């Protein structure tokens, strides 16, 4: 079973991925971008290049990472429970937030191609609000995406939810303000029901 944990930064998805890995030894933990050796190199190009690359090149690099991730991690472990810290929903949402002229359907089709036509079996979307994200971002050093502001991040979150609702994939919305244990139990029930 292929499950994606989605959400903007500070929502607690990575914390939950770690908990599932610790508590469920049969879980295959992965992440996007950078869940393979090739993906790590592609991520370096995307995040550490001195030269700004074009949007189309960036999109295609993310899709290349996703295709490699599917071929090397998801497909070979399809008989196990795979939990990915992020996936194609984030990629589409951030692309739409920055390029409103793009079509959701077009981006979904590109991602389906990268995923060999296989969407995840379940999606968990971690949701936050203005006050919670403000508190969690606090004084931490913000990356280039977080520097775009809280309203930008909340817009991306709304786009993620809209995308998920169009996919006909079972999903769970998680209130990130709940305790770590409450969230864990909610997700555990969703995965193993």
C-alpha positions as CSV (number, residue, x, y, z in Angstrom):
1,X,0.0,0.0,0.0
2,X,1.4,3.4,-1.1
3,X,0.5,6.3,1.2
4,X,1.6,9.9,0.9
5,X,1.8,12.2,3.9
6,X,1.3,15.7,2.4
7,X,1.3,19.2,3.9
8,X,3.2,22.4,4.0
9,X,6.2,22.8,6.3
10,X,5.6,22.8,10.1
11,X,2.5,20.6,9.9
12,X,4.1,17.6,11.6
13,X,4.1,15.2,8.7
14,X,7.8,14.3,9.0
15,X,7.3,13.7,12.7
16,X,4.6,11.2,12.0
17,X,6.6,9.5,9.2
18,X,9.4,9.0,11.8
19,X,6.9,7.6,14.4
20,X,5.5,5.1,11.9
21,X,8.9,4.0,11.0
22,X,9.9,3.5,14.7
23,X,6.6,1.7,15.7
24,X,5.8,-0.3,12.6
25,X,8.9,-2.3,11.5
26,X,7.3,-3.4,8.3
27,X,6.9,0.2,7.0
28,X,9.0,1.4,4.1
29,X,9.8,5.0,4.7
30,X,10.7,7.3,1.9
31,X,10.5,10.9,0.8
32,X,10.2,13.2,-2.2
33,X,12.2,14.8,-3.5
34,X,15.4,12.9,-3.0
35,X,14.3,9.4,-2.0
36,X,16.8,7.8,-4.3
37,X,20.5,8.3,-5.2
38,X,19.5,9.9,-8.5
39,X,16.8,11.9,-6.6
40,X,19.5,13.3,-4.2
41,X,21.5,14.5,-7.2
42,X,18.4,16.1,-8.8
43,X,17.5,17.7,-5.5
44,X,21.0,19.2,-5.3
45,X,20.6,20.7,-8.8
46,X,17.2,22.1,-7.8
47,X,18.2,23.6,-4.5
48,X,21.9,24.3,-4.7
49,X,22.4,25.5,-8.2
50,X,24.1,28.9,-8.4
51,X,22.2,29.5,-11.6
52,X,18.4,29.9,-11.6
53,X,16.9,27.3,-13.9
54,X,13.7,27.9,-15.9
55,X,10.4,26.8,-14.5
56,X,9.9,24.1,-17.2
57,X,13.3,22.6,-16.4
58,X,12.5,22.7,-12.7
59,X,9.2,20.9,-13.2
60,X,10.8,18.3,-15.4
61,X,13.6,17.6,-12.9
62,X,10.9,17.1,-10.2
63,X,9.1,14.7,-12.5
64,X,12.4,12.9,-13.2
65,X,12.9,12.5,-9.5
66,X,9.3,11.2,-9.1
67,X,9.7,8.7,-11.9
68,X,13.0,7.4,-10.5
69,X,11.4,7.2,-7.0
70,X,8.5,5.2,-8.3
71,X,10.7,2.8,-10.2
72,X,13.3,2.3,-7.5
73,X,11.3,2.6,-4.2
74,X,7.5,2.3,-4.7
75,X,7.1,-0.4,-7.3
76,X,9.7,-2.9,-5.8
77,X,8.0,-2.6,-2.4
78,X,4.4,-2.6,-3.6
79,X,3.6,-5.6,-1.3
80,X,4.5,-3.5,1.8
81,X,3.2,-0.4,3.4
82,X,5.1,2.5,2.0
83,X,4.8,5.9,3.6
84,X,6.3,8.8,1.6
85,X,7.0,12.2,3.2
86,X,5.5,14.3,0.4
87,X,4.7,13.3,-3.1
88,X,3.2,14.6,-6.3
89,X,0.5,16.6,-4.6
90,X,3.1,19.1,-3.2
91,X,4.7,19.3,-6.6
92,X,1.4,20.2,-8.3
93,X,0.3,22.6,-5.6
94,X,3.6,24.6,-5.6
95,X,3.6,24.7,-9.4
96,X,0.0,26.0,-9.4
97,X,0.7,28.6,-6.7
98,X,3.5,30.0,-8.8
99,X,2.1,29.6,-12.3
100,X,-1.7,30.0,-12.2
101,X,-1.9,29.7,-16.0
102,X,-1.2,25.9,-15.6
103,X,-4.0,23.4,-15.7
104,X,-4.5,21.0,-12.8
105,X,-5.4,18.3,-15.2
106,X,-2.3,18.8,-17.3
107,X,-0.1,18.5,-14.1
108,X,-1.9,15.5,-12.9
109,X,-1.4,13.8,-16.3
110,X,2.3,14.6,-16.2
111,X,2.6,13.1,-12.7
112,X,0.6,10.0,-13.6
113,X,3.1,9.5,-16.4
114,X,6.0,9.8,-13.9
115,X,4.2,7.4,-11.6
116,X,3.7,4.8,-14.3
117,X,-0.1,5.5,-14.0
118,X,-0.1,4.5,-10.3
119,X,-1.6,7.0,-7.9
120,X,-1.2,6.4,-4.1
121,X,-3.7,4.2,-2.3
122,X,-4.2,6.7,0.4
123,X,-3.3,10.3,1.1
124,X,-3.0,12.0,4.5
125,X,-3.1,15.8,4.4
126,X,-1.8,17.7,7.4
127,X,-3.6,21.0,7.8
128,X,-2.5,24.1,9.8
129,X,-3.8,27.6,10.3
130,X,-2.4,31.1,10.5
131,X,-1.7,31.1,14.2
132,X,-0.2,27.6,14.4
133,X,2.1,28.1,11.4
134,X,3.2,31.5,12.8
135,X,4.0,29.9,16.1
136,X,5.9,27.0,14.6
137,X,7.9,29.0,12.1
138,X,8.8,31.4,15.0
139,X,12.4,32.5,14.9
140,X,13.6,29.6,12.8
141,X,15.6,30.3,9.7
142,X,13.2,30.3,6.9
143,X,13.9,28.5,3.6
144,X,13.2,30.2,0.3
145,X,9.6,28.8,0.2
146,X,8.9,29.9,3.8
147,X,10.2,33.3,3.0
148,X,7.3,33.8,0.6
149,X,5.0,34.3,3.6
150,X,2.3,32.6,5.6
151,X,-0.5,33.6,3.3
152,X,1.4,32.0,0.4
153,X,1.9,28.7,2.4
154,X,-1.8,28.6,3.4
155,X,-2.7,29.1,-0.2
156,X,-0.5,26.1,-1.2
157,X,-2.3,24.1,1.5
158,X,-5.7,25.0,0.1
159,X,-4.5,24.0,-3.4
160,X,-3.3,20.7,-2.0
161,X,-6.7,20.0,-0.5
162,X,-8.5,20.9,-3.8
163,X,-6.2,18.6,-5.8
164,X,-6.7,15.7,-3.4
165,X,-10.5,16.0,-3.6
166,X,-10.4,15.6,-7.4
167,X,-8.3,12.4,-7.4
168,X,-10.8,9.7,-6.3
169,X,-8.2,8.4,-3.8
170,X,-9.1,7.8,-0.2
171,X,-7.8,10.6,2.0
172,X,-7.6,11.9,5.6
173,X,-7.5,15.5,6.7
174,X,-5.4,15.9,9.9
175,X,-5.7,18.9,12.2
176,X,-2.0,19.6,13.0
177,X,-2.9,21.4,16.2
178,X,-3.7,18.1,17.9
179,X,-1.2,16.2,19.9
180,X,1.4,14.0,18.3
181,X,-0.2,10.9,19.8
182,X,-3.8,11.9,18.8
183,X,-2.6,12.4,15.2
184,X,-0.7,9.1,15.2
185,X,-3.8,7.2,16.4
186,X,-6.0,8.9,13.8
187,X,-3.6,8.0,11.0
188,X,-3.0,4.5,12.3
189,X,-6.8,3.8,12.1
190,X,-7.0,5.3,8.6
191,X,-4.1,3.1,7.3
192,X,-5.1,-0.1,9.0
193,X,-8.9,0.0,8.7
